């Protein structure tokens, strides 16, 4: 194959991107921000100097509504590139061994090594205890799965048998996010995602492939959620991008809205508030502002983000949309699950927004309702609500009561459950206490407890 042909296709693909961008009236900076890239990368792609990965092109396809032209052009380029590389490798093999080995031996030397298949990377059943080195290993292993999933999503399919069972597995993981520790969740979700990747690679029917790809999007979103909870926002953001790619390929706007809401959550905890608002609004728009767990969550996160930047009117408007979405939900959409959205979750998001704004009376009322509705096992929302309550108690002159409540809250959680955003929030509460309480032996002991496993 002529290498010039490959270069021509690359440049043509770049011109297509530039053309669609101009048609939509966007700058290179606009595109870069929306697809989580840089202006220089967009410029290099448009000039034919770079191609980058499929996630970039899937996001550009969705953003620019290019009718499949950009993604199709990328796939054509990659197909030619693979062919070119195979031809070069074959020529090199013949140059090295042609005079020594017979053709059958050369062909055998060309077979791939199954041990190098990234889809075979499994998470150790004994790993991911939730703390220290084990958790670090688990995170590294699920990131290997993320890379494998990126490469596998569009390569093939599987028959439709067992899809209902996979729905059941997915539902189980969604419910488990409410009460299971992070390490156990990482291990279990990663183990099932390994099998799902293999199923996607078995070339099923088109309808089965869409369902499986949607499940891959949701599992990726769950990993994003779990990693966000332990405050590993870098890994969480990578999984959010993978979830986006899978949701786009599944073609389900409600799944897209849900994974975008998870991504907005990551930006919120990264304190990238502008991006959090933009992604949360995109989640609501892509679903046509129809009520779903994803749109309700996205609106609530938008409200919390506005509160973090002191925008009172915008906060109330977004929380009002979340309440309106919630009022139209029923059935499984109201379940205590990562895939549902309930009044308990809304009151938690509401109280956190009011706490951020310093509107103590509204925050305390929402906290009381959130704690009344919160399931006993839902330790994350329960703990974060009580920590916000301690902040409000401090602001109303009840610092000793705030410290007692903080100590009781953290003391009731085991080490695996108090890591990540809970520990970070608890340290913030300690820092807001007046000097007398902050320097007490209770506060010192509590701070030492919060450093365990870091």
C-alpha positions in Angstrom: 0.0 0.0 0.0 1.3 3.5 -0.9 2.0 5.5 2.4 1.0 8.6 0.5 -2.6 7.3 0.3 -2.6 7.0 4.1 -1.4 10.6 4.4 -4.1 11.8 2.0 -6.9 10.1 3.9 -5.6 11.7 7.2 -5.6 15.2 5.6 -9.0 14.6 4.1 -10.3 13.6 7.6 -8.9 16.7 9.1 -10.6 18.8 6.4 -13.9 17.1 7.2 -13.6 18.0 10.9 -12.7 21.6 10.0 -15.7 21.8 7.6 -18.2 20.5 10.1 -16.8 22.8 12.8 -17.2 25.8 10.6 -20.7 24.7 9.6 -21.7 24.7 13.2 -20.1 28.1 13.9 -17.6 26.8 16.5 -14.0 27.7 17.0 -11.2 25.2 17.7 -11.3 26.3 21.3 -15.0 25.5 21.5 -14.6 22.0 20.1 -11.6 21.3 22.4 -13.5 22.3 25.5 -16.5 20.2 24.6 -14.6 17.0 23.8 -12.1 17.4 26.7 -9.1 18.0 24.5 -6.8 21.0 23.7 -7.0 23.6 20.9 -3.6 22.6 19.6 -4.8 19.0 19.3 -7.9 20.1 17.3 -5.6 22.3 15.1 -3.2 19.4 14.5 -6.0 17.0 13.6 -7.5 19.5 11.2 -4.2 20.1 9.4 -3.6 16.3 9.1 -0.7 16.1 11.5 -2.6 14.0 14.1 -5.5 11.6 14.2 -5.9 10.8 17.9 -8.2 8.1 19.4 -11.8 7.0 18.5 -13.2 8.6 21.6 -12.2 12.1 20.2 -14.0 11.3 16.9 -17.1 9.9 18.6 -17.4 13.0 20.7 -16.9 15.3 17.7 -19.5 13.3 15.7 -22.0 13.8 18.5 -21.1 17.5 19.1 -21.2 18.5 15.4 -24.0 16.1 14.3 -22.0 15.0 11.3 -24.3 12.2 10.1 -21.6 9.5 10.6 -19.1 11.2 8.3 -16.5 11.8 10.9 -16.7 8.5 12.6 -16.8 6.7 9.3 -13.8 8.6 8.0 -11.9 7.7 11.2 -12.7 4.0 10.8 -11.6 4.1 7.2 -8.3 5.7 8.1 -7.7 3.2 10.9 -8.5 0.3 8.6 -6.0 1.6 6.1 -3.4 2.2 8.8 -3.8 -1.4 10.1 -3.4 -2.7 6.6 -0.3 -0.6 6.1 1.3 -1.8 9.3 0.5 -5.4 8.5 2.1 -5.1 5.1 5.2 -3.5 6.6 5.4 -6.2 9.3 5.0 -8.9 6.7 7.7 -7.4 4.5 10.0 -7.2 7.4 9.4 -10.8 8.4 10.2 -12.0 4.9 13.3 -9.9 4.8 14.5 -11.5 8.1 13.4 -15.1 7.6 12.5 -15.6 4.0 15.9 -17.2 3.1 15.7 -19.6 6.1 12.1 -20.6 6.9 9.4 -22.1 4.7 6.1 -20.2 4.2 4.2 -22.3 6.8 6.7 -21.5 9.5 6.6 -17.8 8.6 2.8 -17.8 8.9 3.0 -19.5 12.3 5.4 -16.8 13.5 2.8 -14.2 12.5 0.1 -15.5 14.8 -0.8 -13.2 17.8 0.1 -14.2 21.3 -3.1 -14.8 23.2 -1.3 -13.7 26.4 -1.0 -10.2 24.9 -4.8 -9.8 24.6 -5.7 -6.9 26.9 -9.3 -8.2 27.3 -7.8 -11.0 29.4 -6.7 -8.7 32.1 -8.6 -9.8 35.2 -8.9 -8.2 38.6 -7.6 -10.5 41.3 -10.4 -11.9 43.5 -8.3 -11.2 46.5 -7.5 -7.6 45.5 -9.1 -4.3 46.3 -9.6 -4.4 50.0 -10.5 -0.8 49.9 -7.3 0.7 51.5 -3.7 1.3 50.8 -1.8 -0.7 48.2 -4.6 -3.2 47.5 -6.9 -0.3 46.4 -4.1 1.2 44.3 -3.7 -2.2 42.5 -7.5 -2.4 41.9 -7.6 1.1 40.4 -4.7 0.2 38.1 -6.4 -3.0 37.0 -9.8 -1.4 36.3 -7.9 1.3 34.2 -6.5 -1.6 32.1 -10.0 -2.7 31.6 -11.0 0.8 30.5 -8.4 0.8 27.8 -9.5 -2.7 26.7 -13.1 -1.6 26.5 -12.2 1.4 24.4 -10.7 -0.9 21.8 -13.4 -3.5 22.0 -16.6 -1.5 21.9 -17.1 -1.4 18.1 -15.3 -4.5 17.0 -18.1 -7.1 17.1 -21.1 -8.6 18.7 -22.8 -11.5 20.5 -26.0 -13.4 20.3 -28.9 -12.0 22.4 -29.2 -14.9 24.9 -28.7 -14.0 28.5 -29.3 -10.3 28.0 -32.0 -10.3 30.7 -29.5 -11.9 33.1 -27.1 -9.1 32.3 -29.8 -6.5 33.1 -30.2 -8.2 36.5 -26.4 -8.1 37.1 -26.4 -4.4 36.2 -29.3 -3.6 38.5 -27.5 -5.4 41.3 -24.4 -3.3 40.9 -26.5 -0.1 40.8 -28.1 -1.0 44.1 -24.8 -2.0 45.6 -23.4 1.5 45.1 -25.6 2.6 48.0 -24.2 0.5 50.7 -21.1 -1.5 49.6 -17.5 -0.4 50.3 -15.5 1.0 47.4 -13.0 -1.9 47.2 -15.7 -4.6 46.9 -17.5 -2.5 44.3 -14.4 -2.0 42.2 -13.6 -5.7 42.2 -17.2 -6.9 41.4 -17.9 -4.4 38.7 -14.5 -4.9 37.1 -15.0 -8.7 37.1 -18.3 -8.5 35.3 -17.1 -5.9 32.9 -14.4 -8.2 31.9 -17.0 -10.8 30.8 -19.1 -8.1 29.1 -16.1 -7.0 27.0 -15.7 -10.6 25.8 -19.4 -10.8 25.0 -19.3 -7.6 22.9 -16.4 -9.2 21.0 -18.5 -12.2 19.9 -20.5 -10.5 17.1 -24.1 -10.6 18.2 -27.2 -9.3 16.4 -27.4 -5.5 16.0 -30.2 -5.2 18.7 -28.2 -7.3 21.2 -25.1 -5.3 20.5 -26.9 -2.1 21.2 -28.1 -3.4 24.6 -24.7 -4.8 25.6 -23.1 -1.5 24.6 -25.6 0.4 26.7 -24.7 -1.9 29.6 -21.0 -1.2 29.0 -21.8 2.5 29.2 -23.6 2.1 32.5 -20.9 -0.2 34.0 -18.3 2.4 33.0 -20.5 5.1 34.6 -20.6 3.0 37.8 -16.8 2.8 37.9 -16.7 6.6 37.3 -19.0 7.0 40.3 -17.0 4.7 42.6 -13.7 6.2 41.7 -15.1 9.7 42.3 -16.2 8.7 45.8 -12.6 7.8 46.7 -11.5 11.1 45.2 -9.5 9.6 42.3 -11.0 12.2 39.9 -8.3 11.5 37.2 -9.3 7.9 36.9 -13.0 8.8 37.2 -12.8 11.3 34.4 -11.1 8.7 32.1 -14.0 6.2 32.8 -16.5 9.0 32.2 -15.0 9.5 28.7 -15.3 5.7 28.0 -18.9 5.7 29.3 -19.6 8.6 26.9 -18.2 6.6 23.9 -20.2 3.5 24.8 -23.4 5.6 25.3 -23.0 7.3 22.0 -22.6 4.0 20.2 -25.6 2.5 22.1 -27.7 5.4 20.7 -29.9 5.8 23.8 -30.3 9.4 24.9 -31.4 8.4 28.4 -28.2 6.4 29.0 -26.2 9.3 27.5 -27.9 11.7 30.0 -27.1 9.4 32.9 -23.4 9.0 32.0 -23.1 12.8 31.4 -24.6 13.4 34.9 -21.9 11.1 36.3 -19.2 13.1 34.4 -20.6 16.4 35.7 -20.2 15.0 39.2 -16.5 14.3 38.5 -16.0 17.9 37.3 -17.8 19.2 40.4 -15.4 17.3 42.8 -12.4 18.4 40.6 -13.7 22.0 41.3 -13.9 22.5 37.5 -17.2 24.3 38.0 -17.6 25.7 34.5 -17.3 22.3 32.9 -19.6 20.7 35.5 -22.4 23.2 34.6 -21.8 22.7 30.9 -21.9 18.9 31.0 -24.9 18.9 33.4 -26.8 21.1 31.0 -25.7 18.9 28.0 -27.1 15.9 29.9 -30.5 17.6 30.2 -30.5 18.8 26.6 -29.5 15.5 25.0 -32.5 13.8 26.7 -34.8 16.5 25.4 -35.4 17.7 28.9 -37.5 14.6 29.5 -37.7 13.3 33.1 -35.3 10.5 33.9 -32.9 9.6 36.7 -30.1 11.0 34.6 -31.8 14.4 33.9 -32.9 14.8 37.6 -29.3 14.0 38.8 -27.8 16.4 36.2 -30.1 19.2 37.2 -29.3 18.7 40.9 -25.5 18.6 40.3 -25.9 21.8 38.2 -27.6 23.3 41.3 -24.8 22.3 43.6 -22.2 23.6 41.2 -23.9 27.0 41.0 -24.1 27.1 44.8 -20.3 26.4 45.0 -19.8 29.6 43.0 -22.4 31.7 45.0 -25.0 31.9 42.2 -28.2 31.9 44.2 -30.8 32.4 41.5 -29.2 29.8 39.2 -29.0 27.4 42.1 -32.7 27.7 42.8 -33.6 27.4 39.2 -31.6 24.2 38.7 -32.9 22.6 41.9 -36.4 23.5 40.8 -35.8 21.6 37.5 -34.5 18.6 39.5 -37.6 18.6 41.7 -39.8 18.8 38.6 -38.0 15.9 36.9 -38.4 13.9 40.2 -42.1 14.5 40.3 -42.5 12.8 36.9 -40.5 9.6 37.8 -42.0 6.3 38.8 -41.1 2.6 39.1 -37.4 1.7 38.9 -36.5 5.3 38.2 -37.3 6.1 41.9 -35.3 3.1 43.3 -32.5 3.3 45.8 -29.8 2.7 43.1 -27.2 4.5 41.1 -29.7 4.2 38.2 -32.5 5.7 40.1 -33.2 9.1 41.7 -35.4 9.6 44.8 -36.5 12.3 47.1 -33.8 11.3 49.6 -31.1 12.0 47.0 -32.8 15.3 46.0 -32.9 16.5 49.6 -29.2 15.6 50.0 -28.3 17.6 46.9 -30.5 20.4 48.1 -29.1 20.6 51.6 -25.5 20.6 50.2 -26.3 23.4 47.9 -27.9 25.5 50.7 -24.9 24.7 53.0 -22.6 25.9 50.3 -24.6 29.1 49.9 -24.6 29.7 53.7 -28.4 29.6 53.9 -28.4 27.8 57.2 -32.1 27.6 58.0 -32.9 26.1 54.5 -29.9 23.7 54.8 -30.9 22.4 58.2 -34.5 21.8 57.1 -33.3 19.9 54.0 -30.8 17.9 56.1 -33.5 16.8 58.5 -35.6 15.6 55.6 -32.7 13.9 53.9 -31.7 12.0 57.1 -35.3 11.0 57.6 -35.5 9.5 54.1 -32.0 8.1 53.9 -31.7 4.3 53.9 -29.7 3.0 56.9 -27.2 1.4 54.5 -26.7 4.4 52.3 -23.5 5.5 54.1 -22.2 8.0 51.6 -25.2 10.4 51.5 -25.9 9.8 55.2 -22.3 10.7 56.2 -22.0 13.7 53.9 -25.4 15.1 55.1 -24.3 14.8 58.7 -21.0 16.5 57.9 -22.9 19.4 56.2 -25.0 19.6 59.4 -21.8 19.9 61.5 -20.8 22.9 59.3 -24.2 24.5 59.9 -24.0 23.9 63.6 -20.6 25.6 63.7 -22.0 28.6 61.8 -24.9 28.9 64.3 -22.5 28.9 67.3 -22.8 25.2 68.3 -19.3 24.2 67.6 -19.0 21.6 70.5 -22.2 19.9 69.2 -20.7 20.0 65.7 -17.5 18.3 66.8 -19.5 15.6 68.7 -21.6 15.0 65.7 -18.5 14.8 63.4 -16.8 12.4 65.8 -19.9 10.2 65.9 -20.3 10.2 62.1 -16.7 9.2 61.3 -16.5 6.8 64.2 -19.5 4.8 62.9 -17.7 4.1 59.5 -15.0 1.5 59.0 -11.8 2.6 57.4 -12.8 1.4 53.9 -16.0 3.5 54.0 -14.6 6.8 55.4 -12.0 7.2 52.6 -12.2 9.6 49.7 -14.7 12.4 49.6 -16.1 11.6 53.1 -12.6 12.0 54.7 -11.9 15.1 52.6 -15.2 16.7 53.7 -14.6 15.7 57.4 -11.2 17.4 57.3 -12.9 20.5 55.9 -15.4 20.5 58.8 -12.5 20.2 61.3 -10.8 23.2 59.6 -14.0 25.3 60.0 -14.2 24.8 63.8 -13.2 27.6 66.1 -9.7 27.4 67.6 -10.8 25.9 71.0 -12.6 22.9 69.4 -10.1 22.6 66.6 -7.2 22.2 69.0 -9.0 19.8 71.4 -7.7 16.2 71.9 -10.9 14.9 70.3 -10.2 16.9 67.1 -6.6 15.7 67.1 -7.6 12.1 67.5 -10.2 12.5 64.8 -7.7 14.0 62.4 -5.3 11.2 63.0 -8.1 8.7 62.3 -8.8 10.4 59.0 -5.2 10.1 57.9 -5.2 6.3 58.2 -4.9 4.6 54.8 -3.9 7.8 52.9 
